[in-house]
């Protein structure tokens, strides 16, 4: 039996409650620092900055026919699951092992607050970002990886140094930036090299370095 459609008033009430719930994203702190006060960036600030990055950098995307609106939609939605799951530090292997499970549960609850089919659409956006199977998702993921690298480089590698992250791990973690934007990855590689030269990022362990 198909359930009766929601009244406009009931639909609006659910949408408003979803927006109130999403205000909690402002309280989820990340490891990266903001460049001015050097306090920890929160997830809502991160999402805003990513969207601004897209508007500024879209011309460099690998796909010349990129749907910029779709990229913005992916980026606005993809971190909402962290309201429940928290921010998972990219170099915390134990937390990364459970990230997908935690975030999937969060997606079911948070997007389930919205009326159907709107909630299903938000879930589809989140899954598209995670899969990186479209040009838009690949560019969105590229920007999502580039922005914390940029903030780390402009705050003397604070998060990297606090957690003992080495340059080889940064390169391995972020290499797929090139799948969405090869030019941005070349820039990121130069940033990493400069951070190592300045002593803001530890070089690879001696055993991993090429011999002379």
C-alpha positions in Angstrom: 0.0 0.0 0.0 1.4 3.4 -1.0 1.4 5.9 1.8 -0.5 9.1 1.3 1.5 12.1 0.2 2.6 14.5 2.9 0.8 17.9 3.2 2.9 20.9 2.1 2.9 22.0 5.8 4.2 18.6 7.0 6.8 18.5 4.3 8.0 22.0 5.1 8.2 21.1 8.8 10.5 18.1 8.1 12.7 20.2 5.8 13.1 22.9 8.5 14.0 20.3 11.1 16.6 18.9 8.8 18.1 22.4 8.4 18.2 22.8 12.2 19.9 19.4 12.5 22.5 20.4 9.9 23.4 23.5 12.0 25.3 21.0 14.1 27.9 20.7 11.4 29.3 24.0 12.7 30.4 22.2 15.9 32.4 19.4 14.2 36.0 20.4 14.3 38.7 19.3 11.9 42.4 18.8 12.4 43.4 21.6 10.1 43.8 25.2 11.3 42.4 28.4 9.8 45.2 30.6 8.6 44.4 33.7 10.7 43.7 32.9 14.3 45.1 29.3 14.0 42.1 27.8 15.6 40.7 24.5 14.3 38.5 24.8 11.2 34.9 23.4 11.6 33.1 21.3 9.0 30.7 24.0 7.9 33.6 26.3 7.2 35.3 23.5 5.3 32.2 23.0 3.1 31.9 26.7 2.3 35.6 26.9 1.4 35.3 23.9 -0.9 32.4 25.5 -2.8 34.4 28.7 -3.2 37.3 26.6 -4.5 35.1 25.1 -7.1 33.9 28.5 -8.4 37.5 29.7 -8.6 39.2 26.6 -9.9 36.6 24.8 -12.1 38.4 26.1 -15.3 41.3 23.7 -14.4 39.2 20.5 -14.1 40.2 17.6 -16.4 36.7 17.5 -17.9 35.9 20.7 -19.9 32.2 20.0 -19.7 32.1 19.9 -15.9 28.6 20.5 -14.4 29.7 23.0 -11.7 26.3 23.1 -10.0 26.4 19.3 -9.6 29.9 19.6 -8.0 28.6 22.2 -5.6 25.7 20.0 -4.6 28.1 17.1 -4.0 30.3 19.2 -1.7 27.5 20.8 0.3 26.1 17.4 1.1 29.1 15.1 1.5 30.2 16.1 5.0 26.8 16.2 6.6 27.3 12.6 7.8 30.0 13.9 10.1 27.3 15.3 12.4 27.0 11.7 13.6 30.2 10.1 12.5 32.6 12.9 13.4 35.5 14.0 11.3 37.9 11.1 10.5 41.5 12.3 10.3 42.9 11.1 7.0 46.0 9.6 8.6 44.3 7.7 11.5 44.3 4.2 10.2 42.1 2.8 13.0 39.4 5.4 12.5 39.6 5.1 8.7 38.9 1.3 9.0 35.4 2.1 10.4 34.7 5.3 8.6 32.5 3.9 5.9 30.3 1.9 8.4 29.9 5.0 10.7 29.1 7.3 7.8 26.6 5.0 6.2 24.6 4.8 9.4 24.8 8.6 9.7 23.6 9.0 6.1 20.6 6.8 6.8 19.5 8.8 9.8 20.3 12.3 8.6 19.0 12.1 5.1 16.1 10.2 6.4 15.0 13.3 8.2 14.0 14.8 4.8 10.7 14.0 3.0 10.8 11.5 0.2 12.1 11.6 -2.5 14.3 14.6 -1.4 16.1 12.5 1.2 16.8 9.8 -1.4 18.3 12.5 -3.7 20.6 13.7 -0.9 21.7 10.1 -0.3 22.4 9.7 -4.0 24.6 12.8 -4.0 26.6 11.4 -1.0 27.0 8.1 -2.7 28.1 9.7 -5.9 30.8 11.7 -4.1 32.0 8.6 -2.3 32.2 6.5 -5.5 34.2 9.1 -7.5 32.8 7.6 -10.7 31.7 10.8 -12.4 33.8 13.8 -13.6 31.9 16.0 -11.1 32.6 13.6 -8.2 36.3 13.3 -9.2 36.7 17.1 -9.2 34.8 17.5 -6.0 37.1 14.9 -4.4 40.1 16.7 -5.8 39.1 19.9 -4.2 38.2 18.2 -0.9 41.7 16.8 -0.7 43.5 19.9 -1.9 41.9 22.4 0.6 43.3 20.8 3.8 46.7 20.4 2.1 46.7 24.1 1.4 45.7 25.0 4.9 48.4 22.7 6.3 51.0 24.3 4.1 49.9 27.8 5.2 50.0 26.9 8.9 53.5 25.5 9.0 52.3 21.9 8.6 50.6 22.1 12.0 48.3 19.0 11.7 51.0 17.0 9.9 53.6 17.7 12.5 51.2 17.1 15.5 50.4 13.6 14.1 53.9 12.7 12.8 52.7 12.5 9.2 55.5 12.1 6.5 55.6 13.4 3.0 55.2 10.0 1.4 51.9 9.5 3.3 50.6 12.9 2.1 51.4 12.0 -1.5 49.8 8.5 -1.2 46.7 9.9 0.4 46.1 12.7 -2.0 47.3 11.4 -5.3 43.8 11.0 -6.7 43.5 14.8 -6.9 45.0 14.2 -10.3 42.0 12.2 -11.4 39.8 15.3 -11.2 42.4 18.0 -11.8 45.9 17.2 -13.0 47.0 20.8 -12.9 45.9 21.0 -9.2 47.8 17.9 -8.4 51.0 19.3 -9.9 50.5 22.4 -7.7 49.9 20.2 -4.7 53.1 18.2 -5.3 55.1 21.5 -5.4 53.4 22.5 -2.1 54.5 19.2 -0.5 58.1 19.6 -1.7 58.2 23.2 -0.4 56.8 22.1 3.0 59.5 19.4 3.3 62.2 22.0 2.4 60.9 24.4 5.0 60.8 21.8 7.7 57.0 21.9 8.0 56.5 18.3 6.8 58.8 15.3 7.6 60.5 13.6 4.6 59.8 9.9 3.9 61.5 7.5 6.3 65.1 6.9 5.2 64.4 3.4 4.0 61.8 4.8 1.5 64.0 7.4 0.0 65.7 6.8 -3.4 69.4 6.1 -3.2 71.8 8.6 -4.6 
